[in-house]
């Protein structure tokens, strides 16, 4: 059997394409694995930001009988014990549930990231005091959001 140049070239092109496809599939698998690792690292960073830096737990987590945050209801909303100096000031009486079944569930990931990075909710409204107007950078806002998504909320627990 005689092979012509074009047949040899066709086989070489097919082999090269198969190799390129295999390499690309490997890159995509590696990228997906890296994104999973990156997300896990971001969740860990989000937990740090929420619990140690912004101290969200202080207001958004209900208290137990010892007046300590109830870790079984982490960030599921709570009555606020702080009051404004001037009784006429507009002030929220309650810190809402910010878990995946609370505000995060209502706003979605992009809405929460917007809120944490601009201080404005998806309806362009500012949070009611005493909630600070955060201006996190995009990566920190995403880290906090991914952490909040990892938490079971009150609505999740009811189901």
DSSP file (Angstrom, degrees, kcal/mol; ACC not computed):
  #  RESIDUE AA STRUCTURE BP1 BP2  ACC     N-H-->O    O-->H-N    N-H-->O    O-->H-N    TCO  KAPPA ALPHA  PHI   PSI    X-CA   Y-CA   Z-CA
    1    1 A X              0   0    0      0, 0.0     2,-0.5     0, 0.0     0, 0.0   0.000 360.0 360.0 360.0 130.7    0.0    0.0    0.0
    2    2 A X        -     0   0    0      0, 0.0     2,-0.5     0, 0.0     0, 0.0  -0.820 360.0-151.8 -99.5 130.4    1.4    3.4   -1.0
    3    3 A X        -     0   0    0     -2,-0.5     2,-0.2     4,-0.0     3,-0.0  -0.838  10.4-148.1 -98.7 136.4    0.9    6.4    1.2
    4    4 A X    >>  -     0   0    0     -2,-0.5     4,-2.2     1,-0.1     3,-0.6  -0.639  28.2-106.8 -97.0 160.8    0.8    9.7   -0.4
    5    5 A X  H 3> S+     0   0    0      1,-0.3     4,-2.7    -2,-0.2     5,-0.2   0.882 119.3  54.0 -53.2 -44.1    2.0   12.9    1.3
    6    6 A X  H 3> S+     0   0    0      1,-0.2     4,-2.1     2,-0.2    -1,-0.3   0.839 107.6  51.0 -66.0 -31.6   -1.5   14.2    1.8
    7    7 A X  H <> S+     0   0    0     -3,-0.6     4,-2.3     2,-0.2    -1,-0.2   0.927 111.1  47.4 -68.7 -43.8   -2.5   10.9    3.6
    8    8 A X  H  X S+     0   0    0     -4,-2.2     4,-2.5     1,-0.2    -2,-0.2   0.921 113.0  49.2 -61.4 -43.8    0.5   11.2    5.9
    9    9 A X  H  X S+     0   0    0     -4,-2.7     4,-2.8    -5,-0.2    -1,-0.2   0.895 108.8  52.9 -63.1 -40.7   -0.3   14.9    6.6
   10   10 A X  H  X S+     0   0    0     -4,-2.1     4,-2.4     2,-0.2    -1,-0.2   0.917 110.9  46.7 -61.8 -43.4   -4.0   14.0    7.3
   11   11 A X  H  X S+     0   0    0     -4,-2.3     4,-2.6     2,-0.2    -2,-0.2   0.926 112.9  49.3 -64.3 -44.4   -2.9   11.4    9.9
   12   12 A X  H  X S+     0   0    0     -4,-2.5     4,-2.6     2,-0.2    -2,-0.2   0.898 111.4  49.0 -62.5 -41.1   -0.4   13.8   11.5
   13   13 A X  H  X S+     0   0    0     -4,-2.8     4,-2.7     2,-0.2    -1,-0.2   0.916 111.6  49.8 -64.0 -43.0   -3.0   16.6   11.7
   14   14 A X  H  X S+     0   0    0     -4,-2.4     4,-2.4     2,-0.2    -2,-0.2   0.920 112.5  46.9 -63.0 -43.6   -5.5   14.1   13.3
   15   15 A X  H  X S+     0   0    0     -4,-2.6     4,-2.5     2,-0.2    -2,-0.2   0.909 112.8  49.4 -63.9 -42.3   -2.9   13.0   15.8
   16   16 A X  H  X S+     0   0    0     -4,-2.6     4,-2.6     2,-0.2    -2,-0.2   0.911 111.5  49.3 -62.9 -42.3   -1.9   16.6   16.6
   17   17 A X  H  X S+     0   0    0     -4,-2.7     4,-2.7     2,-0.2    -2,-0.2   0.907 111.2  49.4 -64.1 -41.7   -5.6   17.5   17.0
   18   18 A X  H  X S+     0   0    0     -4,-2.4     4,-2.5     2,-0.2    -2,-0.2   0.915 112.6  47.9 -63.9 -41.9   -6.2   14.5   19.4
   19   19 A X  H  X S+     0   0    0     -4,-2.5     4,-2.5     2,-0.2    -2,-0.2   0.907 112.4  48.6 -64.2 -41.7   -3.1   15.5   21.4
   20   20 A X  H  X S+     0   0    0     -4,-2.6     4,-2.7     2,-0.2    -2,-0.2   0.900 111.6  50.0 -64.7 -40.7   -4.2   19.1   21.6
   21   21 A X  H  X S+     0   0    0     -4,-2.7     4,-2.8     2,-0.2    -2,-0.2   0.932 111.5  48.2 -63.3 -44.7   -7.7   18.0   22.7
   22   22 A X  H  X S+     0   0    0     -4,-2.5     4,-2.1     1,-0.2    -2,-0.2   0.908 112.9  48.4 -62.0 -42.7   -6.3   15.8   25.4
   23   23 A X  H  X S+     0   0    0     -4,-2.5     4,-2.3     2,-0.2    -1,-0.2   0.912 112.3  48.7 -64.0 -42.9   -4.0   18.6   26.6
   24   24 A X  H  X S+     0   0    0     -4,-2.7     4,-2.8     2,-0.2    -2,-0.2   0.911 109.7  51.6 -64.4 -42.2   -6.9   21.1   26.6
   25   25 A X  H  X S+     0   0    0     -4,-2.8     4,-2.3     1,-0.2    -1,-0.2   0.901 110.6  49.6 -61.1 -39.7   -9.1   18.6   28.5
   26   26 A X  H  X S+     0   0    0     -4,-2.1     4,-2.4     2,-0.2    -2,-0.2   0.896 110.5  49.7 -64.4 -40.6   -6.3   18.2   31.1
   27   27 A X  H  X S+     0   0    0     -4,-2.3     4,-2.8     2,-0.2    -2,-0.2   0.916 110.9  49.4 -64.4 -43.2   -6.0   22.0   31.4
   28   28 A X  H  X S+     0   0    0     -4,-2.8     4,-2.7     2,-0.2    -2,-0.2   0.906 111.4  48.8 -64.0 -40.7   -9.7   22.4   31.9
   29   29 A X  H  X S+     0   0    0     -4,-2.3     4,-2.4     2,-0.2    -1,-0.2   0.916 113.2  47.5 -63.6 -42.0   -9.7   19.6   34.6
   30   30 A X  H  X S+     0   0    0     -4,-2.4     4,-2.5     2,-0.2    -2,-0.2   0.898 112.2  49.9 -65.0 -40.3   -6.8   21.3   36.3
   31   31 A X  H  X S+     0   0    0     -4,-2.8     4,-2.8     2,-0.2    -2,-0.2   0.921 111.2  48.7 -63.8 -44.3   -8.5   24.7   36.1
   32   32 A X  H  X S+     0   0    0     -4,-2.7     4,-2.2     2,-0.2    -2,-0.2   0.919 112.8  47.9 -62.1 -43.6  -11.7   23.3   37.6
   33   33 A X  H  X S+     0   0    0     -4,-2.4     4,-2.1     2,-0.2    -1,-0.2   0.907 112.7  48.9 -63.0 -41.1   -9.7   21.7   40.4
   34   34 A X  H  X S+     0   0    0     -4,-2.5     4,-3.4     2,-0.2    -2,-0.2   0.902 109.3  52.1 -65.2 -41.3   -7.8   24.9   41.0
   35   35 A X  H  X S+     0   0    0     -4,-2.8     4,-3.1     2,-0.2    -1,-0.2   0.903 108.6  51.3 -61.9 -39.7  -11.1   26.9   41.1
   36   36 A X  H  X S+     0   0    0     -4,-2.2     4,-2.1     2,-0.2    -1,-0.2   0.910 113.3  44.7 -61.7 -42.1  -12.5   24.5   43.7
   37   37 A X  H  X S+     0   0    0     -4,-2.1     4,-2.4     2,-0.2    -2,-0.2   0.911 113.3  50.7 -66.4 -42.4   -9.3   25.0   45.7
   38   38 A X  H  X S+     0   0    0     -4,-3.4     4,-2.5     1,-0.2    -2,-0.2   0.915 110.2  49.9 -61.7 -42.7   -9.5   28.7   45.2
   39   39 A X  H  X S+     0   0    0     -4,-3.1     4,-2.6     2,-0.2    -1,-0.2   0.903 109.7  51.0 -62.4 -41.0  -13.2   28.7   46.3
   40   40 A X  H  X S+     0   0    0     -4,-2.1     4,-2.0     1,-0.2    -1,-0.2   0.906 111.5  47.7 -62.9 -40.6  -12.3   26.7   49.4
   41   41 A X  H  X S+     0   0    0     -4,-2.4     4,-2.3     2,-0.2    -2,-0.2   0.885 111.5  50.7 -66.7 -37.9   -9.6   29.3   50.2
   42   42 A X  H  X S+     0   0    0     -4,-2.5     4,-3.2     2,-0.2    -2,-0.2   0.895 107.7  52.6 -67.4 -39.1  -12.0   32.1   49.6
   43   43 A X  H  X S+     0   0    0     -4,-2.6     4,-2.5     2,-0.2    -2,-0.2   0.926 110.4  48.7 -60.3 -43.6  -14.6   30.5   52.0
   44   44 A X  H  X S+     0   0    0     -4,-2.0     4,-1.9     2,-0.2    -2,-0.2   0.909 112.9  47.1 -62.3 -42.9  -11.9   30.3   54.6
   45   45 A X  H  X S+     0   0    0     -4,-2.3     4,-2.8     2,-0.2    -2,-0.2   0.908 110.8  52.8 -64.7 -41.5  -11.0   34.0   54.0
   46   46 A X  H  X S+     0   0    0     -4,-3.2     4,-2.8    97,-0.3     5,-0.2   0.901 106.8  52.0 -60.2 -41.7  -14.7   34.9   54.1
   47   47 A X  H  X S+     0   0    0     -4,-2.5     4,-2.8     2,-0.2     5,-0.4   0.924 110.8  48.6 -60.3 -43.9  -15.1   33.2   57.5
   48   48 A X  H  X>S+     0   0    0     -4,-1.9     4,-2.6     1,-0.2     5,-1.1   0.936 112.8  47.0 -61.0 -47.5  -12.1   35.2   58.8
   49   49 A X  I  X>S+     0   0    0     -4,-2.8     5,-3.3     3,-0.2     4,-0.6   0.911 117.0  43.5 -62.2 -42.5  -13.5   38.5   57.5
   50   50 A X  I  <5S+     0   0    0     -4,-2.8     6,-1.7    -5,-0.2     7,-0.7   0.910 125.0  30.8 -70.0 -43.9  -17.0   37.8   58.9
   51   51 A X  I  <5S+     0   0    0     -4,-2.8    -2,-0.2    -5,-0.2    -3,-0.2   0.767 132.9  23.4 -92.1 -26.6  -16.0   36.4   62.3
   52   52 A X  I  <5S+     0   0    0     -4,-2.6    -3,-0.2    -5,-0.4    -2,-0.1   0.704 128.7  29.2-114.3 -25.4  -12.8   38.3   63.1
   53   53 A X  I  <<S+     0   0    0     -5,-1.1    -3,-0.2    -4,-0.6    -4,-0.1   0.880 130.0  24.7-102.5 -63.0  -12.7   41.5   61.1
   54   54 A X  S   <S-     0   0    0     -5,-3.3    -4,-0.2    -6,-0.1    -3,-0.1   0.693  87.7-145.0 -79.3 -18.1  -16.2   42.8   60.4
   55   55 A X    >   +     0   0    0     -6,-0.5     3,-1.4     1,-0.1     4,-0.5   0.847  37.1 161.5  57.5  37.7  -17.6   41.0   63.5
   56   56 A X  T >>  +     0   0    0     -6,-1.7     4,-2.7     1,-0.3     3,-1.0   0.803  64.9  69.1 -56.7 -31.3  -20.9   40.3   61.7
   57   57 A X  H 3> S+     0   0    0     -7,-0.7     4,-1.4     1,-0.2    -1,-0.3   0.837  85.6  68.5 -59.1 -34.7  -21.6   37.6   64.3
   58   58 A X  H <4 S+     0   0    0     -3,-1.4    -1,-0.2     1,-0.2    -2,-0.2   0.850 118.3  17.6 -57.0 -37.1  -22.1   40.2   67.0
   59   59 A X  H <4 S+     0   0    0     -3,-1.0    36,-0.4    -4,-0.5    -2,-0.2   0.806 126.2  49.6-102.9 -37.9  -25.3   41.6   65.5
   60   60 A X  H  < S+     0   0    0     -4,-2.7    17,-2.9    17,-0.1     2,-0.5   0.488  96.1  76.5 -88.8  -3.0  -26.5   38.9   63.0
   61   61 A X  S  < S-     0   0    0     -4,-1.4    13,-0.1    -5,-0.3    17,-0.1  -0.927  81.3-121.8-111.7 128.8  -26.3   35.8   65.3
   62   62 A X        -     0   0    0     11,-0.6     8,-3.3    -2,-0.5     2,-0.3  -0.251  30.4-118.7 -60.8 154.1  -28.9   35.2   68.0
   63   63 A X  B     -A   69   0A   0      6,-0.3     6,-0.2     1,-0.1     2,-0.1  -0.660  18.1-137.6 -95.0 150.1  -27.7   34.9   71.6
   64   64 A X    >   -     0   0    0      4,-2.8     3,-1.9    -2,-0.3    -1,-0.1  -0.267  44.5 -80.7 -91.7-172.5  -28.0   31.8   73.8
   65   65 A X  T 3  S+     0   0    0      1,-0.3    -2,-0.0     2,-0.1    -1,-0.0   0.744 131.7  56.4 -64.7 -22.7  -28.9   31.9   77.5
   66   66 A X  T 3  S-     0   0    0      2,-0.2    -1,-0.3     3,-0.0     3,-0.1   0.302 118.1-112.3 -89.0   9.1  -25.3   32.8   78.4
   67   67 A X  S <  S+     0   0    0     -3,-1.9     2,-0.3     1,-0.3    -2,-0.1   0.783  78.6 127.3  61.4  31.1  -25.5   35.9   76.1
   68   68 A X  S    S-     0   0    0      1,-0.0    -4,-2.8    -6,-0.0    -1,-0.3  -0.847  74.3 -84.2-109.7 152.1  -23.0   34.3   73.7
   69   69 A X  B     -A   63   0A   0     -2,-0.3     2,-1.0    -6,-0.2    -6,-0.3  -0.325  42.0-124.2 -56.7 131.4  -23.6   33.9   70.0
   70   70 A X    >   -     0   0    0     -8,-3.3     3,-2.2     1,-0.2    -8,-0.2  -0.686  21.2-163.3 -79.7 102.0  -25.6   30.7   69.3
   71   71 A X  G >  S+     0   0    0     -2,-1.0     3,-0.8     1,-0.3    -1,-0.2   0.654  85.1  66.1 -66.5 -15.4  -23.3   28.9   66.8
   72   72 A X  G 3  S+     0   0    0      1,-0.2    -1,-0.3    -3,-0.0    -2,-0.1   0.644 109.5  38.1 -78.6 -12.5  -26.1   26.6   65.8
   73   73 A X  G X  S+     0   0    0     -3,-2.2     3,-2.0   -11,-0.2   -11,-0.6  -0.206  86.4 179.0-126.8  41.5  -27.9   29.7   64.3
   74   74 A X  T <  S-     0   0    0     -3,-0.8   -13,-0.1     1,-0.3    -3,-0.1  -0.231  70.2 -14.8 -54.1 119.0  -24.8   31.5   62.9
   75   75 A X  T 3  S+     0   0    0    -18,-0.2    23,-2.3     1,-0.1    24,-0.5   0.706  91.9 133.2  62.4  25.7  -25.8   34.7   61.1
   76   76 A X  S <  S-     0   0    0     -3,-2.0    21,-0.4     1,-0.2   -15,-0.2   0.210  74.8 -87.7 -91.5  15.9  -29.5   33.8   61.0
   77   77 A X        -     0   0    0    -17,-2.9   -15,-0.4    19,-0.5     2,-0.3   0.189  47.8-166.7  94.0 147.9  -30.6   37.2   62.2
   78   78 A X  E     -B   95   0B   0     17,-2.3    17,-3.2   -17,-0.1     2,-0.1  -0.986  31.6 -89.7-162.7 155.2  -31.2   38.6   65.7
   79   79 A X  E     -B   94   0B   0     -2,-0.3     2,-0.4    15,-0.2    15,-0.3  -0.484  48.3-118.1 -67.0 143.3  -32.8   41.5   67.6
   80   80 A X        -     0   0    0     13,-2.7    -1,-0.1    -2,-0.1   -21,-0.1  -0.688  22.3-168.9 -86.4 135.1  -30.3   44.4   68.0
   81   81 A X        +     0   0    0     -2,-0.4     2,-0.3     2,-0.0    -1,-0.1   0.621  63.7  88.6 -96.0 -16.4  -29.5   45.3   71.6
   82   82 A X        -     0   0    0     11,-0.0     2,-0.3     0, 0.0    -2,-0.1  -0.607  60.0-166.7 -83.2 144.9  -27.7   48.6   70.6
   83   83 A X        -     0   0    0     -2,-0.3     4,-0.1    47,-0.0    47,-0.1  -0.916  25.7 -98.5-127.7 154.0  -29.8   51.7   70.4
   84   84 A X        -     0   0    0     -2,-0.3     7,-0.1     5,-0.2     3,-0.0  -0.327  24.9-126.3 -69.7 156.0  -29.1   55.1   68.9
   85   85 A X  S    S+     0   0    0      1,-0.2     2,-0.6     2,-0.0    -1,-0.1   0.931 103.5  52.1 -65.0 -46.2  -28.1   58.0   71.2
   86   86 A X  S >  S-     0   0    0      1,-0.1     3,-2.2     2,-0.0    -1,-0.2  -0.844  79.0-149.2 -95.2 118.5  -30.9   60.1   69.8
   87   87 A X  T 3  S+     0   0    0     -2,-0.6    -1,-0.1     1,-0.3     4,-0.1   0.695  95.5  62.2 -60.7 -19.7  -34.2   58.3   70.0
   88   88 A X  T 3  S+     0   0    0      2,-0.1    -1,-0.3    -3,-0.0     2,-0.0   0.589  80.2 108.5 -83.2 -10.4  -35.4   60.2   66.9
   89   89 A X  S <  S-     0   0    0     -3,-2.2     2,-0.4     1,-0.1    -5,-0.2  -0.360  80.6-110.8 -65.9 145.2  -32.7   58.6   64.7
   90   90 A X        +     0   0    0     -2,-0.0     2,-0.3     2,-0.0    39,-0.3  -0.669  52.7 163.1 -75.9 127.9  -33.7   56.0   62.2
   91   91 A X        -     0   0    0     -2,-0.4    39,-0.2    -4,-0.1     2,-0.2  -0.996  38.3-116.1-152.5 137.4  -32.3   52.7   63.4
   92   92 A X        -     0   0    0     37,-3.1     3,-0.1    -2,-0.3    -2,-0.0  -0.526  11.5-157.1 -76.4 142.9  -33.0   49.1   62.7
   93   93 A X  S    S+     0   0    0     -2,-0.2   -13,-2.7     1,-0.1     2,-0.4   0.563  76.8  39.3 -90.9 -10.8  -34.4   47.0   65.5
   94   94 A X  E     -B   79   0B   0    -15,-0.3     2,-0.6   -13,-0.0   -15,-0.2  -0.997  67.4-137.9-145.5 140.7  -33.2   43.7   64.0
   95   95 A X  E     -B   78   0B   0    -17,-3.2   -17,-2.3   -36,-0.4     3,-0.1  -0.888  40.3-127.9 -94.4 124.0  -30.1   42.4   62.1
   96   96 A X        -     0   0    0     -2,-0.6   -19,-0.5   -19,-0.2     2,-0.4  -0.188  23.8 -90.1 -75.0 163.7  -31.5   40.2   59.3
   97   97 A X        -     0   0    0    -21,-0.4     6,-2.9     1,-0.1   -21,-0.2  -0.586  40.3-177.1 -65.3 123.7  -30.6   36.6   58.4
   98   98 A X        +     0   0    0    -23,-2.3   -22,-0.1    -2,-0.4    -1,-0.1   0.198  42.8 110.4-112.9  14.3  -27.7   36.9   55.9
   99   99 A X  S > >S-     0   0    0    -24,-0.5     3,-1.5     5,-0.1     6,-0.9  -0.082  91.6 -80.7 -78.9-175.5  -27.2   33.2   55.2
  100  100 A X  T 3 5S+     0   0    0     51,-1.0     8,-0.1    48,-0.9    49,-0.1   0.743 133.5  43.1 -62.0 -24.0  -28.0   31.4   51.9
  101  101 A X  T 3 5S+     0   0    0     50,-0.2    -1,-0.3     4,-0.1    -4,-0.1   0.427 115.9  52.8-101.7   2.3  -31.7   31.2   52.8
  102  102 A X  T <>5S-     0   0    0     -3,-1.5     4,-1.9    -6,-0.1     3,-0.3   0.272 126.2 -28.3-102.1-129.6  -31.9   34.8   54.2
  103  103 A X  H  >5S+     0   0    0     -6,-2.9     4,-3.2     1,-0.2     5,-0.4   0.875 137.1  56.6 -58.2 -39.7  -30.8   38.0   52.4
  104  104 A X  H  ><S+     0   0    0     -5,-0.9     4,-2.8     1,-0.2    -1,-0.2   0.911 107.5  49.0 -60.0 -40.7  -28.2   36.2   50.4
  105  105 A X  H  4 S+     0   0    0     -6,-0.9    -1,-0.2    -3,-0.3    -2,-0.2   0.880 115.3  44.1 -64.7 -37.6  -31.0   33.9   49.1
  106  106 A X  H  < S+     0   0    0     -4,-1.9    -2,-0.2     1,-0.1    -1,-0.2   0.891 124.2  33.5 -73.1 -40.4  -33.1   36.9   48.2
  107  107 A X  H  X S-     0   0    0     -4,-3.2     4,-0.8    -5,-0.2    -2,-0.2   0.755 100.1-141.8 -89.1 -27.2  -30.3   39.0   46.6
  108  108 A X  H  X  -     0   0    0     -4,-2.8     4,-2.1    -5,-0.4     5,-0.2  -0.088  38.5 -64.6  80.1 170.3  -28.2   36.3   45.1
  109  109 A X  H  > S+     0   0    0      1,-0.2     4,-2.4     2,-0.2     5,-0.2   0.916 134.7  48.3 -61.2 -46.6  -24.5   36.2   44.9
  110  110 A X  H  > S+     0   0    0      1,-0.2     4,-2.4     2,-0.2    -1,-0.2   0.885 110.5  52.2 -64.4 -38.2  -24.1   39.2   42.7
  111  111 A X  H  X S+     0   0    0     -4,-0.8     4,-2.3     2,-0.2    -1,-0.2   0.898 111.3  46.3 -64.5 -40.5  -26.5   41.3   44.9
  112  112 A X  H  X S+     0   0    0     -4,-2.1     4,-2.6     2,-0.2     5,-0.2   0.907 111.9  50.7 -69.5 -40.7  -24.5   40.5   48.0
  113  113 A X  H  X S+     0   0    0     -4,-2.4     4,-1.7     2,-0.2    -2,-0.2   0.921 111.2  49.3 -61.7 -42.5  -21.2   41.2   46.4
  114  114 A X  H  X>S+     0   0    0     -4,-2.4     4,-2.3     1,-0.2     6,-0.6   0.935 111.4  49.3 -60.1 -46.6  -22.6   44.6   45.2
  115  115 A X  H  X5S+     0   0    0     -4,-2.3     4,-1.9     1,-0.2    -2,-0.2   0.916 113.3  45.6 -60.0 -44.9  -23.9   45.4   48.7
  116  116 A X  H  <5S+     0   0    0     -4,-2.6    20,-2.9     1,-0.2    -1,-0.2   0.749 120.0  39.8 -73.4 -22.9  -20.5   44.5   50.3
  117  117 A X  H  <5S+     0   0    0     -4,-1.7    -2,-0.2    18,-0.3    -1,-0.2   0.666 130.5  23.1-101.1 -17.6  -18.5   46.4   47.8
  118  118 A X  H  <5S-     0   0    0     -4,-2.3    -3,-0.2     2,-0.2    -2,-0.2   0.594  93.0-122.3-119.5 -18.2  -20.7   49.5   47.3
  119  119 A X  S  <<S+     0   0    0     -4,-1.9     8,-0.6    -5,-0.5     2,-0.4   0.503  79.9 108.6  83.6   3.5  -22.8   49.8   50.4
  120  120 A X  B     -C  126   0C   0     -6,-0.6    -1,-0.3     6,-0.2    -2,-0.2  -0.933  63.4-135.9-117.4 137.7  -25.9   49.7   48.2
  121  121 A X    >   -     0   0    0      4,-3.0     3,-2.6    -2,-0.4    -9,-0.1  -0.223  44.8 -84.9 -78.8 177.7  -28.4   46.8   48.0
  122  122 A X  T 3  S+     0   0    0      1,-0.3    -1,-0.1     2,-0.1   -10,-0.0   0.735 132.6  54.5 -58.7 -21.2  -29.7   45.5   44.6
  123  123 A X  T 3  S-     0   0    0      2,-0.1    -1,-0.3     3,-0.0     3,-0.1   0.229 121.4-108.8 -93.8  13.6  -32.5   48.2   44.8
  124  124 A X  S <  S+     0   0    0     -3,-2.6     2,-0.3     1,-0.2    -2,-0.1   0.723  75.6 137.6  67.7  23.4  -29.8   50.9   45.3
  125  125 A X        -     0   0    0     -4,-0.0    -4,-3.0     3,-0.0    -1,-0.2  -0.776  51.7-126.8-100.6 145.9  -30.7   51.4   48.9
  126  126 A X  B     -C  120   0C   0     -2,-0.3    -6,-0.2    -6,-0.2     2,-0.1  -0.555  34.6 -98.3 -82.9 153.8  -28.3   51.8   51.8
  127  127 A X        -     0   0    0     -8,-0.6     2,-0.3    -2,-0.2    -1,-0.1  -0.407  41.0-107.9 -68.9 149.3  -28.5   49.6   54.8
  128  128 A X    >   -     0   0    0      1,-0.1     3,-1.7    -2,-0.1   -37,-0.1  -0.587  57.1 -66.1 -78.0 138.7  -30.3   51.1   57.8
  129  129 A X  T 3  S+     0   0    0      1,-0.3   -37,-3.1    -2,-0.3    -1,-0.1  -0.274 116.6  42.2 -56.8 147.1  -28.0   52.0   60.8
  130  130 A X  T 3  S+     0   0    0    -39,-0.2    -1,-0.3   -47,-0.1     2,-0.2  -0.949  94.9  97.2 -92.0  11.8  -26.3   50.6   62.7
  131  131 A X  S <  S-     0   0    0     -3,-1.7    -4,-0.1     1,-0.1     2,-0.0  -0.442  76.3-125.8 -63.7 124.5  -25.2   48.5   59.7
  132  132 A X        -     0   0    0     -2,-0.2     2,-1.3     1,-0.1    -5,-0.1  -0.328  15.6-117.3 -68.1 153.8  -21.9   50.0   58.4
  133  133 A X        -     0   0    0     -7,-0.1    -1,-0.1     2,-0.0   -17,-0.1  -0.728  40.4-156.8 -90.6  87.2  -21.6   50.9   54.7
  134  134 A X        -     0   0    0     -2,-1.3    -3,-0.0   -19,-0.1     0, 0.0  -0.287  20.5-169.8 -68.8 150.6  -18.9   48.4   53.7
  135  135 A X        +     0   0    0    -17,-0.1   -18,-0.3   -16,-0.1   -19,-0.1  -0.462  22.1 169.6-134.4  59.3  -16.6   49.0   50.7
  136  136 A X        -     0   0    0    -20,-2.9     2,-0.1   -23,-0.1   -17,-0.0  -0.344  39.1-107.1 -69.7 152.6  -14.9   45.7   50.4
  137  137 A X     >  -     0   0    0      1,-0.1     4,-2.7    -2,-0.0     5,-0.2  -0.363  40.1 -98.5 -72.7 167.0  -12.8   45.0   47.3
  138  138 A X  H  > S+     0   0    0      1,-0.2     4,-2.2     2,-0.2     5,-0.2   0.864 121.5  49.6 -58.8 -41.7  -14.3   42.5   44.8
  139  139 A X  H  > S+     0   0    0      2,-0.2     4,-2.3     1,-0.2    -1,-0.2   0.914 113.3  45.5 -67.4 -41.8  -12.3   39.5   46.0
  140  140 A X  H  > S+     0   0    0      2,-0.2     4,-2.6     1,-0.2     5,-0.2   0.900 112.3  51.8 -67.4 -39.8  -13.1   40.1   49.7
  141  141 A X  H  X S+     0   0    0     -4,-2.7     4,-2.2     1,-0.2    -2,-0.2   0.902 112.0  46.8 -62.0 -40.0  -16.8   40.7   48.9
  142  142 A X  H  X S+     0   0    0     -4,-2.2     4,-2.9    -5,-0.2     5,-0.2   0.893 110.3  53.5 -68.0 -39.1  -16.8   37.4   47.0
  143  143 A X  H  X S+     0   0    0     -4,-2.3     4,-2.1     2,-0.2   -97,-0.3   0.933 110.8  45.5 -60.8 -46.7  -15.0   35.6   49.9
  144  144 A X  H  X S+     0   0    0     -4,-2.6     4,-2.7     2,-0.2    -1,-0.2   0.923 113.5  50.6 -62.2 -44.2  -17.7   36.8   52.4
  145  145 A X  H  X S+     0   0    0     -4,-2.2     4,-2.5     1,-0.2    -2,-0.2   0.914 109.5  49.4 -62.1 -44.6  -20.5   35.8   50.0
  146  146 A X  H  X S+     0   0    0     -4,-2.9     4,-1.1     2,-0.2    -1,-0.2   0.885 111.4  50.4 -63.6 -37.4  -19.1   32.3   49.5
  147  147 A X  H >< S+     0   0    0     -4,-2.1     3,-0.7    -5,-0.2     4,-0.5   0.942 110.4  48.7 -64.0 -46.5  -18.8   31.9   53.2
  148  148 A X  H >< S+     0   0    0     -4,-2.7     3,-1.3     1,-0.3   -48,-0.9   0.889 108.0  55.3 -61.0 -38.3  -22.4   33.0   53.8
  149  149 A X  H 3< S+     0   0    0     -4,-2.5    -1,-0.3     1,-0.3    -2,-0.2   0.783 101.2  59.4 -62.7 -26.6  -23.5   30.6   51.0
  150  150 A X  T << S+     0   0    0     -4,-1.1     2,-0.4    -3,-0.7    -1,-0.3   0.609  91.5  88.8 -78.7 -10.6  -21.8   27.8   53.0
  151  151 A X  S <  S-     0   0    0     -3,-1.3   -51,-1.0    -4,-0.5     2,-0.3  -0.701  77.5-126.7 -94.8 137.2  -24.0   28.4   56.0
  152  152 A X        -     0   0    0     -2,-0.4     2,-0.2   -53,-0.1    -2,-0.1  -0.589  31.4-150.7 -73.6 139.9  -27.3   26.8   56.6
  153  153 A X     >  -     0   0    0     -2,-0.3     4,-2.2   -54,-0.1     5,-0.2  -0.513  28.9 -95.4-106.8 179.0  -30.0   29.4   57.3
  154  154 A X  H  > S+     0   0    0      1,-0.2     4,-1.5     2,-0.2    -1,-0.1   0.901 124.9  49.5 -61.0 -42.7  -33.2   29.4   59.3
  155  155 A X  H  > S+     0   0    0      1,-0.2     4,-1.1     2,-0.2    -1,-0.2   0.872 109.6  52.6 -65.4 -36.1  -35.3   28.6   56.3
  156  156 A X  H >4 S+     0   0    0      1,-0.2     3,-0.5     2,-0.2    -1,-0.2   0.917 107.9  51.3 -63.0 -43.2  -33.0   25.7   55.4
  157  157 A X  H 3< S+     0   0    0     -4,-2.2    -1,-0.2     1,-0.2    -2,-0.2   0.805 105.6  55.8 -66.6 -29.8  -33.3   24.3   58.9
  158  158 A X  H 3<        0   0    0     -4,-1.5    -1,-0.2     1,-0.2    -2,-0.2   0.799 360.0 360.0 -71.4 -28.4  -37.1   24.4   58.7
  159  159 A X    <<        0   0    0     -4,-1.1    -1,-0.2    -3,-0.5    -2,-0.2   0.488 360.0 360.0 -75.0 360.0  -37.2   22.3   55.5
